Amino acid sequence: MIQFAQTDPCFGGAVIRQETSQDFFAREALLDLSFGAERWRKTCERLRQNRLPAEGLAFSAHENGVLVGTLRFWSIAAGDGHDALLLGPIAIDPFIRSRGLGGRMIRHGLYAALELGHGAVLLVGDAPYYQRFGFSRVGAENLDLPGPVDRARFLALELQPGALAGASGMVRATGAFTHDAEFLLRAA
């Protein structure tokens, strides 16, 4: 079940809002800075490739007019008959990390997903960090990703009780396709 303990220190300066097309280049630069070229080789990228983020679930954080954080969710099927979201990537400007913005963005995104009626979220990430939001191996233990993954980092969170009950099999992308500049940038 969803947990939102306020354990992160408050980060007051950044404003979290829906991502816009004007965020594109700054977002890509922040993701490159945070993850490098390896980000395109990650297994989860196979689920995001050529897809648009889930409707209403792409966020940016701005401080003094500068993009300092990004978070996106993606529509997926968690095995047969279980719609879910994939969280990630999340990136925070390295000059302001450890000030709570990442946690604030995740809580903001999870609340938005819940309000939009989504039932579950999957991710690949550090369990000790994501446990504070309620993520665990429960719900992901019988699911597979389309590529290699450290199983201990493959986590799930039910926003609605029972949303992942009986979920097993391959996770696959279900979101809308994109043919915009983002797709062309990835192909370059």
C-alpha positions in Angstrom: 0.0 0.0 0.0 1.1 3.5 -0.7 3.2 5.3 2.0 4.2 8.9 2.0 6.2 9.5 5.2 7.7 13.0 5.2 11.3 12.0 5.9 13.0 14.2 3.4 14.2 17.6 4.4 12.0 20.4 2.9 13.3 21.8 -0.4 11.5 25.1 -0.7 12.9 26.8 -3.8 11.8 24.5 -6.7 8.4 24.6 -8.2 7.1 21.2 -9.6 4.9 21.4 -12.6 3.8 19.5 -15.7 6.6 19.1 -18.2 6.3 21.2 -21.4 7.9 21.0 -24.8 10.2 24.0 -23.7 11.8 21.6 -21.1 13.1 19.2 -23.8 16.7 20.4 -24.2 17.2 21.2 -20.5 15.7 17.8 -19.5 18.0 15.9 -22.0 21.0 17.8 -20.7 20.1 17.0 -17.1 19.6 13.3 -17.9 22.9 13.2 -19.8 24.7 14.8 -16.8 23.0 12.4 -14.3 23.3 9.1 -16.2 25.7 9.7 -19.2 25.5 7.8 -22.4 24.8 4.5 -20.5 21.2 5.7 -20.0 20.3 4.6 -23.5 21.5 1.0 -22.7 19.4 0.4 -19.6 16.7 -2.3 -19.7 14.0 0.2 -18.7 14.8 2.3 -21.7 13.5 -0.5 -23.9 10.1 0.2 -22.3 10.3 3.9 -22.9 11.8 3.8 -26.4 9.6 5.6 -29.0 6.9 6.1 -26.4 5.3 9.2 -24.8 5.1 9.4 -21.0 1.8 8.5 -19.4 -0.8 11.2 -19.8 -0.4 13.9 -17.1 2.6 12.2 -15.5 5.7 14.0 -16.8 7.0 16.6 -14.4 9.8 19.1 -14.2 11.1 21.2 -11.3 12.3 24.7 -11.8 14.1 27.1 -9.6 14.7 30.6 -10.7 13.6 29.7 -14.2 16.1 26.9 -14.5 15.1 23.2 -14.8 16.6 21.4 -11.8 14.6 18.1 -11.8 12.7 15.8 -14.0 10.5 12.8 -13.4 8.4 10.8 -15.8 6.0 7.8 -15.6 5.3 5.4 -18.5 2.3 3.2 -19.3 3.1 -0.5 -19.1 1.5 -3.9 -18.8 2.8 -5.8 -15.8 2.3 -9.3 -17.2 -1.1 -10.2 -18.6 -4.1 -8.1 -17.5 -2.3 -5.8 -15.0 -2.0 -2.2 -16.2 0.7 -0.3 -14.3 3.2 2.6 -14.6 7.0 2.6 -14.9 8.7 5.3 -12.8 11.8 6.9 -14.2 14.0 8.3 -14.9 14.2 10.8 -12.1 17.1 13.2 -12.2 18.0 16.1 -9.9 20.7 18.7 -10.7 23.8 17.5 -8.9 24.3 20.9 -7.2 21.1 20.6 -5.2 20.9 16.8 -4.6 20.4 15.6 -1.0 18.1 18.6 -0.3 14.8 16.6 -0.7 13.7 17.6 -4.1 13.8 14.0 -5.5 11.6 12.7 -2.7 9.3 15.6 -3.2 9.0 14.9 -6.9 8.4 11.2 -6.3 5.6 11.9 -3.8 4.1 14.5 -6.2 4.2 12.0 -9.1 2.7 9.2 -7.0 -0.1 11.3 -5.7 -0.9 12.4 -9.3 -0.8 8.8 -10.5 -3.2 7.8 -7.7 -5.5 10.7 -8.5 -5.6 9.7 -12.2 -6.7 6.2 -11.1 -3.6 4.2 -11.7 -3.2 1.1 -9.6 0.5 0.2 -9.5 4.0 1.5 -10.2 7.1 -0.5 -11.0 10.7 0.8 -11.1 14.3 -0.3 -11.1 16.2 1.5 -8.4 17.9 1.4 -5.0 15.6 -0.4 -2.5 16.8 1.5 0.6 15.8 4.8 -1.1 12.5 3.8 -2.6 11.3 1.8 0.5 10.3 5.1 2.2 7.6 5.5 -0.5 6.3 2.0 0.0 8.2 0.2 -2.9 9.3 -3.4 -2.3 9.9 -6.6 -4.2 6.3 -7.6 -3.4 4.3 -7.5 -6.7 7.4 -7.6 -8.9 8.7 -11.0 -7.8 6.9 -12.9 -10.7 7.5 -10.3 -13.3 10.3 -10.1 -15.9 11.8 -7.1 -17.8 12.9 -7.2 -21.4 16.6 -7.4 -20.6 19.0 -7.9 -17.7 18.2 -6.4 -14.3 19.3 -6.9 -10.7 16.2 -8.5 -9.3 16.8 -6.9 -5.9 16.4 -3.5 -7.6 13.2 -4.4 -9.4 10.5 -2.9 -7.1 6.7 -2.4 -7.1 4.2 -0.3 -5.3 0.4 -0.9 -5.3 -1.4 2.4 -5.3 -4.7 0.5 -5.2 -4.8 -2.7 -3.0 -4.6 -5.8 -5.1 -3.6 -4.1 -8.3 -0.7 -6.5 -8.9 -2.3 -9.6 -7.4 -1.3 -12.6 -9.5 0.8 -10.5 -11.8 3.4 -12.6 -13.6 5.2 -12.6 -16.9 6.9 -10.0 -19.1 6.5 -6.3 -18.5 5.8 -4.5 -21.8 5.2 -1.0 -23.0 1.7 0.1 -23.7 2.0 3.9 -24.0 1.4 6.0 -27.1 4.1 6.1 -29.7 6.1 9.2 -30.5 7.6 10.4 -33.7 8.7 13.8 -32.4 12.1 15.4 -31.9 12.8 13.2 -28.9 12.6 10.1 -31.1 14.9 11.7 -33.7 17.4 12.7 -31.0 17.6 9.1 -29.7 18.1 7.8 -33.2 21.0 10.2 -33.8 
